[in-house]
Amino acid sequence: MDAVLHHRGRIGSRALLLTTAAVPLTGWAVHAGALHKRLAATRKDPLTGLLRRDSYTARARRLLARHGADTAVVIVDQDHFKSVNDDFGHPAGDTVLATTAARLTAWAGPRASVGRLAGDEFAVVLALPAARLQQRLAQLVRTLHAPVVLEDGRTVDVAASVGAATPHAVGSRDLTVLQRAADAALYDGKHSGRAAVASPAHTTVPSINGRRAGRPGTAVWGQAA
């Protein structure tokens, strides 16, 4: 009987030891999970849910390396955004930005890199064969020109200018060069209601930090992507 009790006691001790050891491990797992969520949150813009610049850049470069010439870099700039804030209020402006981000994400698909560069400026890098470029860009322009309905039922007419660049068209797979060309093309076609596709000439437009010189925010945007 004493032997049985002793054996049970040893089993109980081992079980207690395992349970005790598991508590810190479980606590660490919870902590690690929370830490992962916080780190993930730092990679995304809190308003739109899009990637911040560093995360966008890293993913964009991977896409360019993987898909090569069948890649497009698209820059989007919200038109007349200041008037949205002035006429409807800043919460309405936030809704417009969040809606634009959702539309860009849906258009680009889950494998693209979609980022908010600053304010009302966005960038997308995605795998896109040249044969489909014009069709897909026209689809994007239509999507970005659809009115936005606010929570109170008011409707905001919105528009956006779009510039695109491809490695084949500009002769480079460098993300900075492609973004600069797409940005310059965007301003050539500003308010035209169509997407502008960059040519090699757009890579020579003077730039600051990878963006067209004179564009608002060029002096403070930071290191070029």
Beta strands, then each sheet from edge to edge (+ up, - down):
strand 1: 71-78
strand 2: 113-118
strand 3: 121-127
strand 4: 148-149
strand 5: 155-156
strand 6: 160-165
strand 7: 195-197
strand 8: 207-208
strand 9: 211-212
sheet 1: 2+ 3- 1+ 6- 7-
sheet 2: 4+ 5-
sheet 3: 8+ 9-
end
